[in-house]
Amino acid sequence: DIRVQALAIIARHLPSLNDDEFALLSHALSGDNTVAMRSNASDALSSAPLSPQQLTQLCAVIRAAGPVELNRLLTPFAQTNDRSVGLRLLAAIKENPSVGAVRLDLLRESLAKYDASVQAGIAELEAMINVDAAEQRKRVEELLPLVAKGDIRRGHAVFYSAKAVCST
C-alpha cells in the first residue's frame, strides 16, 4: 500500500515506469484491494509515462477495472496514436461490466490523435452506451409516478441509516 501511494505521488516525475512498478500498480487495481489502493494505483498509472507495451498490458487490466478507476485509466492512452493500442482499448472497454460508466468525453479526448478506425470504434461504443441510457431513462419515467408522493426526509433517513448503509 505504501509503495502504491509513493508511486501515485511521484509517477508524473518519472522518466518511465519499470516492469516491476507497472506490475505492482496493475495488481493494485484488483477488485480484492481497497478502494483507496485502487484509486492510488489508477492515479499513478494515469500520470506515469507508459511504454506502448505497458499500454497494451493496461488494456487487459481495463477489462476488469471498476467504475471508479475506469475513467482515470483512459488518460495514458493520449501518449500514443498506435492504432492497435486504440482498438485494444476499445475492445477492453466493451468487455468491461462497467462500460456504462465510461465518460465518452474523456475517451474522445484521450484518443483524439488516433486514426479513423479508432474514431469509428468510439462512435460504435457511444451508440452501445447510449442505447442503455435510453432504456434507463424510459425505466425512470415509468417509476416517477410511483414515487410522486415520496417523502424526501424519510428517504434521506433511510439512505443514511446504519441498517440500510446505502451511503457506503
ChimeraX attribute file (.defattr): number of C-alpha atoms within 10 A of each C-alpha:
attribute: neighborCount
match mode: 1-to-1
recipient: residues
	/A:1	16
	/A:2	9
	/A:3	13
	/A:4	22
	/A:5	18
	/A:6	13
	/A:7	25
	/A:8	22
	/A:9	14
	/A:10	12
	/A:11	21
	/A:12	17
	/A:13	11
	/A:14	12
	/A:15	10
	/A:16	14
	/A:17	20
	/A:18	12
	/A:19	10
	/A:20	9
	/A:21	16
	/A:22	21
	/A:23	14
	/A:24	15
	/A:25	26
	/A:26	21
	/A:27	15
	/A:28	22
	/A:29	23
	/A:30	17
	/A:31	12
	/A:32	9
	/A:33	13
	/A:34	13
	/A:35	16
	/A:36	13
	/A:37	19
	/A:38	25
	/A:39	20
	/A:40	25
	/A:41	29
	/A:42	27
	/A:43	23
	/A:44	25
	/A:45	28
	/A:46	21
	/A:47	20
	/A:48	23
	/A:49	20
	/A:50	21
	/A:51	15
	/A:52	16
	/A:53	9
	/A:54	18
	/A:55	22
	/A:56	17
	/A:57	17
	/A:58	25
	/A:59	23
	/A:60	16
	/A:61	20
	/A:62	25
	/A:63	20
	/A:64	19
	/A:65	26
	/A:66	20
	/A:67	16
	/A:68	15
	/A:69	21
	/A:70	22
	/A:71	19
	/A:72	20
	/A:73	24
	/A:74	25
	/A:75	20
	/A:76	20
	/A:77	27
	/A:78	17
	/A:79	16
	/A:80	17
	/A:81	17
	/A:82	16
	/A:83	16
	/A:84	14
	/A:85	21
	/A:86	27
	/A:87	19
	/A:88	18
	/A:89	26
	/A:90	23
	/A:91	17
	/A:92	19
	/A:93	23
	/A:94	19
	/A:95	12
	/A:96	20
	/A:97	13
	/A:98	16
	/A:99	19
	/A:100	19
	/A:101	14
	/A:102	22
	/A:103	14
	/A:104	16
	/A:105	9
	/A:106	14
	/A:107	19
	/A:108	17
	/A:109	13
	/A:110	20
	/A:111	26
	/A:112	15
	/A:113	18
	/A:114	20
	/A:115	13
	/A:116	11
	/A:117	13
	/A:118	24
	/A:119	18
	/A:120	12
	/A:121	16
	/A:122	19
	/A:123	14
	/A:124	14
	/A:125	19
	/A:126	15
	/A:127	12
	/A:128	14
	/A:129	17
	/A:130	13
	/A:131	12
	/A:132	12
	/A:133	13
	/A:134	11
	/A:135	11
	/A:136	12
	/A:137	12
	/A:138	11
	/A:139	11
	/A:140	11
	/A:141	11
	/A:142	10
	/A:143	11
	/A:144	10
	/A:145	10
	/A:146	9
	/A:147	8
	/A:148	8
	/A:149	8
	/A:150	10
	/A:151	9
	/A:152	9
	/A:153	9
	/A:154	9
	/A:155	11
	/A:156	11
	/A:157	11
	/A:158	15
	/A:159	15
	/A:160	13
	/A:161	12
	/A:162	11
	/A:163	8
	/A:164	11
	/A:165	10
	/A:166	10
	/A:167	10
	/A:168	7
